[in-house]
Amino acid sequence: MADPITGTTFQIPQADVKAALDHLRLETNALSPLAVLLKGQQFTPALASPDLATQLNQPALRQILAIAAAPDLIVKWRIGGGSVDLMEFTLARNKGQGQALVLVAGAESSSILFRVFAQMADFVAWFMASYAGKNDQTVANYIPPTVELGELVYLLHAIDAFRIASFRGMLDYQAGQRPTLSLDEFTNTMQRSVKSRDIRWLLPAFLILTPGLDPAGFDLSADKTRILMDKSFLATIQTVGNSEQRLGFAEAGQTMGVEFYRTWLVAAGLEITVATPGGIAAVERLFLAPTALANHWIQIQSPAAPGQTARVNHQALTYDQLQVKLNQLFEQALALPVVPLASATPANPVQPAAAAPVSIAQSPGQPQVQAQPVATPSGVRFCANCGSPLQPGAKFCKQCGNKVG
């Protein structure tokens, strides 16, 4: 089919893909998703499917294979979490082949699925229709727009902890009682969660679905519980008839806990990797968690200088805001200078190209970098701090008070 939103699709047996590449004299490069999918595949000198020989005369399929074999930019995607099993695919671009992008994924019966999109906006529209939350009202952003990566681990587990405490209350038939847990229960379940790789929970979903994050490398020895109290996720309470102090859920923890407990079904993580003049580099990492109330955008920001910690930018976006942000993110990545991969050399990851600048605390003596509003082609602007729409000529965001003009 050739609908611009769903794209044109081909499903080809792995053995035939390898033979087709040889037939077209195409070789895979280090970024090619086919290099992984065809690894260990035995060479077959002839096409197994007689129909494929005819299909290879079609310019569309020849272009798809050329892009998939030798991309200069790829977007690795992982989808899953909530109630959806893990699935992976890669979006590939070769600038010499124009604006077209090819989605490559392993399929059933040892075959490979190819789906081509004429331009990135078509892919974004397909992704939005398939996975984004269809919300149109802005909600409060309880997670600070920028926090340390280690602090985010605690915040995400606080949301999971509400679900854990709620499920335990149900199992113990404690109807009407507020969910609570002890500090030891919170820290123990967080450590187990990080090791579990169970993407039905939000914290493991973030760690597993975001390419490039290694859960095994997370150091949980530094106590970050203070941010949970400061940002109204948890609060100490005294339960009736019990001398033990326990942790209850304050406004942010209660609100986001209920939101994810009732309406979270799927999440997505992506990593954009480009063959730049400086080498092969991952330039963006992003995690998206759609719910019925908001599309939670978590963008990983590399340390600005050696010795600094990685930070994340969280925003709670509407459907339209998410579509604008994704298009901007990809437009910036697609505009990066690239070189043929044969002449590119491995390099350390470069500073990610941010979809919108954010306020980051600088070293002492340096000025504060101010967030700038995001402008869209239609002239509509959104606050880079909280994602809310801005009034024409606004100097401050009426939702969060951030200076934008």
VEXVO-41470 format. One record per residue (C-alpha): residue in one letter; x, y, z. Coordinates in steps of 0.5 Angstrom, whole numbers, padded with zeros to 4 digits, always signed. Layout:
<sites>
AXYZ;...
</sites>
This chain:
<sites>
M+0000+0000+0000;A+0002+0007-0001;D-0001+0011+0004;P+0003+0017+0006;I+0002+0015+0014;T+0002+0008+0014;G+0008+0008+0008;T+0009+0003+0003;T+0011-0004+0006;F+0015-0010+0004;Q+0016-0017+0008;I+0022-0021+0005;P+0025-0027+0008;Q+0032-0026+0011;A+0035-0031+0006;D+0032-0027+0000;V+0034-0020+0003;K+0042-0023+0003;A+0041-0025-0004;A+0038-0019-0006;L+0043-0014-0003;D+0048-0019-0007;H+0044-0018-0013;L+0044-0010-0013;R+0051-0010-0011;L+0050-0007-0004;E+0054-0008+0002;T+0052-0006+0009;N+0055-0001+0013;A+0056-0001+0021;L+0050+0003+0022;S+0046-0001+0018;P+0040-0005+0022;L+0041-0011+0017;A+0048-0012+0019;V+0045-0015+0026;L+0038-0018+0023;L+0043-0022+0018;K+0048-0024+0022;G+0050-0031+0022;Q+0045-0032+0016;Q+0048-0037+0011;F+0049-0034+0004;T+0045-0036-0002;P+0047-0035-0009;A+0040-0035-0012;L+0033-0031-0010;A+0029-0036-0006;S+0023-0033-0008;P+0021-0032-0016;D+0017-0026-0014;L+0023-0022-0011;A+0027-0022-0018;T+0021-0018-0021;Q+0020-0014-0015;L+0027-0012-0015;N+0026-0008-0022;Q+0021-0003-0018;P+0025+0003-0016;A+0022+0003-0009;L+0024-0003-0007;R+0031-0002-0010;Q+0031+0005-0006;I+0029+0002+0000;L+0035-0003+0000;A+0040+0002-0001;I+0038+0006+0005;A+0037+0000+0009;A+0044-0002+0007;A+0048+0004+0008;P+0045+0009+0012;D+0048+0016+0015;L+0043+0017+0020;I+0039+0012+0024;V+0034+0012+0030;K+0033+0006+0034;W+0026+0005+0037;R+0024+0000+0043;I+0017+0000+0044;G+0013-0004+0050;G+0012-0003+0058;G+0005-0003+0061;S+0001-0008+0058;V+0005-0009+0051;D+0011-0013+0050;L+0018-0011+0048;M+0019-0009+0040;E+0024-0006+0037;F+0025-0003+0030;T+0030+0002+0027;L+0029+0008+0022;A+0034+0009+0017;R+0036+0015+0013;N+0041+0016+0007;K+0042+0023+0005;G+0044+0021-0002;Q+0037+0018-0003;G+0033+0024-0001;Q+0028+0025+0004;A+0025+0018+0005;L+0026+0014+0011;V+0026+0006+0012;L+0023+0003+0018;V+0027-0004+0019;A+0024-0009+0023;G+0025-0017+0024;A+0018-0020+0023;E+0015-0027+0024;S+0018-0033+0020;S+0025-0031+0019;S+0023-0025+0015;I+0025-0017+0015;L+0019-0012+0015;F+0021-0006+0011;R+0016+0000+0011;V+0018+0007+0007;F+0016+0014+0009;A+0017+0019+0004;Q+0019+0024+0009;M+0020+0025+0017;A+0013+0028+0018;D+0010+0022+0015;F+0013+0018+0020;V+0012+0022+0026;A+0004+0022+0024;W+0004+0015+0024;F+0008+0014+0030;M+0003+0019+0033;A-0003+0015+0031;S+0000+0009+0033;Y+0002+0010+0040;A+0001+0017+0043;G-0004+0019+0048;K-0010+0023+0045;N-0010+0028+0050;D-0012+0036+0049;Q-0011+0039+0055;T-0005+0041+0059;V-0004+0038+0066;A+0001+0040+0072;N+0008+0038+0071;Y+0010+0035+0077;I+0017+0033+0075;P+0022+0039+0075;P+0023+0040+0068;T+0031+0039+0069;V+0033+0034+0074;E+0039+0029+0075;L+0039+0023+0072;G+0040+0019+0079;E+0034+0024+0082;L+0029+0022+0076;V+0030+0014+0078;Y+0028+0016+0085;L+0022+0020+0082;L+0020+0014+0077;H+0020+0009+0082;A+0016+0014+0087;I+0010+0013+0081;D+0011+0005+0081;A+0011+0005+0089;F+0004+0008+0089;R+0002+0002+0084;I+0006-0003+0089;A+0003+0000+0095;S-0004+0000+0092;F-0004-0007+0089;R-0001-0010+0096;G-0007-0006+0099;M-0012-0010+0094;L-0009-0017+0096;D-0010-0015+0103;Y-0017-0013+0102;Q-0015-0006+0105;A-0021-0002+0102;G-0021+0005+0103;Q-0014+0006+0106;R-0009+0010+0104;P-0003+0007+0100;T+0003+0007+0105;L+0010+0004+0105;S+0016+0004+0109;L+0023+0007+0107;D+0026+0000+0107;E+0021-0002+0102;F+0022+0004+0098;T+0029+0003+0097;N+0029-0005+0097;T+0023-0005+0091;M+0027+0000+0087;Q+0034-0004+0087;R+0030-0010+0085;S+0026-0006+0080;V+0033-0004+0077;K+0035-0011+0076;S+0029-0014+0074;R+0028-0011+0067;D+0021-0012+0068;I+0018-0007+0063;R+0011-0007+0066;W+0014-0002+0071;L+0015+0005+0069;L+0023+0005+0072;P+0025-0001+0069;A+0021+0001+0062;F+0025+0008+0062;L+0032+0004+0063;I+0031-0002+0058;L+0027+0002+0053;T+0032+0008+0052;P+0037+0005+0048;G+0044+0007+0051;L+0042+0007+0058;D+0045+0001+0062;P+0041-0001+0068;A+0047-0005+0071;G+0051+0001+0071;F+0047+0005+0075;D+0050+0007+0082;L+0044+0007+0087;S+0049+0008+0093;A+0047+0016+0093;D+0041+0017+0097;K+0036+0022+0093;T+0030+0021+0097;R+0030+0028+0099;I+0027+0030+0092;L+0021+0026+0093;M+0020+0030+0099;D+0021+0037+0096;K+0017+0036+0090;S+0011+0033+0094;F+0012+0026+0092;L+0012+0023+0098;A+0011+0025+0106;T+0012+0022+0112;I+0006+0020+0116;Q+0004+0016+0122;T-0001+0011+0121;V-0007+0010+0126;G-0005+0004+0131;N+0002+0004+0129;S+0008+0007+0132;E+0012+0006+0126;Q+0013+0012+0121;R+0011+0010+0114;L+0011+0014+0107;G+0005+0016+0104;F+0004+0020+0098;A+0003+0027+0097;E+0000+0031+0092;A+0005+0030+0086;G+0006+0022+0088;Q-0002+0021+0089;T-0004+0025+0082;M+0002+0021+0078;G+0001+0015+0081;V-0006+0014+0080;E-0005+0017+0073;F+0000+0011+0071;Y-0004+0006+0075;R-0010+0007+0071;T-0008+0009+0064;W-0001+0007+0063;L-0001+0002+0057;V+0006+0003+0053;A+0012+0007+0053;A+0017+0008+0047;G+0025+0010+0047;L+0029+0012+0042;E+0036+0014+0040;I+0039+0018+0034;T+0046+0016+0031;V+0049+0020+0026;A+0055+0019+0022;T+0058+0026+0023;P+0065+0029+0020;G+0067+0028+0028;G+0065+0020+0027;I+0059+0016+0029;A+0056+0019+0035;A+0049+0018+0039;V+0046+0025+0039;E+0039+0024+0042;R+0036+0020+0047;L+0029+0020+0049;F+0024+0017+0053;L+0016+0017+0052;A+0011+0015+0056;P+0004+0017+0054;T-0002+0016+0059;A-0009+0018+0058;L-0007+0025+0061;A-0001+0027+0058;N+0005+0025+0054;H+0011+0025+0058;W+0017+0027+0055;I+0024+0025+0058;Q+0030+0028+0054;I+0037+0026+0056;Q+0042+0031+0056;S+0049+0029+0056;P+0054+0033+0061;A+0056+0040+0059;A+0063+0039+0062;P+0067+0033+0065;G+0065+0031+0072;Q+0058+0034+0071;T+0052+0029+0072;A+0047+0027+0066;R+0041+0031+0067;V+0034+0030+0064;N+0028+0035+0061;H+0021+0032+0063;Q+0015+0035+0060;A+0008+0033+0060;L+0005+0035+0053;T-0001+0035+0049;Y-0002+0031+0043;D-0001+0037+0039;Q+0005+0039+0043;L+0008+0032+0042;Q+0008+0032+0035;V+0011+0039+0034;K+0017+0037+0039;L+0018+0030+0035;N+0018+0034+0028;Q+0023+0039+0031;L+0027+0034+0034;F+0028+0030+0028;E+0029+0036+0024;Q+0035+0038+0028;A+0038+0031+0027;L+0037+0031+0020;A+0040+0038+0019;L+0046+0035+0022;P+0052+0035+0017;V+0054+0028+0015;V+0059+0024+0011;P+0059+0017+0008;L+0060+0012+0013;A+0066+0009+0010;S+0070+0015+0012;A+0067+0016+0019;T+0071+0014+0025;P+0068+0012+0032;A+0068+0018+0036;N+0065+0019+0043;P+0058+0021+0043;V+0057+0029+0042;Q+0053+0033+0046;P+0046+0032+0044;A+0042+0037+0040;A+0037+0039+0044;A+0030+0040+0041;A+0029+0046+0045;P+0034+0050+0050;V+0033+0049+0057;S+0035+0053+0064;I+0041+0049+0066;A+0045+0051+0073;Q+0052+0054+0071;S+0059+0054+0074;P+0059+0059+0079;G+0061+0066+0076;Q+0057+0064+0070;P+0051+0067+0067;Q+0044+0063+0067;V+0043+0060+0061;Q+0035+0062+0059;A+0030+0058+0056;Q+0028+0060+0049;P+0020+0059+0047;V+0019+0054+0041;A+0017+0057+0035;T+0013+0053+0030;P+0012+0054+0022;S+0005+0056+0024;G+0007+0062+0029;V+0004+0058+0035;R+0009+0058+0041;F+0010+0053+0047;C+0014+0054+0053;A+0020+0050+0053;N+0020+0050+0061;C+0013+0046+0061;G+0010+0045+0054;S+0004+0050+0055;P+0002+0054+0049;L+0004+0061+0050;Q+0000+0067+0048;P+0002+0072+0042;G+0007+0077+0045;A+0008+0073+0052;K+0014+0075+0056;F+0012+0070+0061;C+0009+0063+0061;K+0002+0063+0065;Q+0003+0056+0067;C+0009+0056+0070;G+0012+0063+0070;N+0018+0062+0066;K+0021+0068+0062;V+0020+0067+0055;G+0021+0073+0052;
</sites>
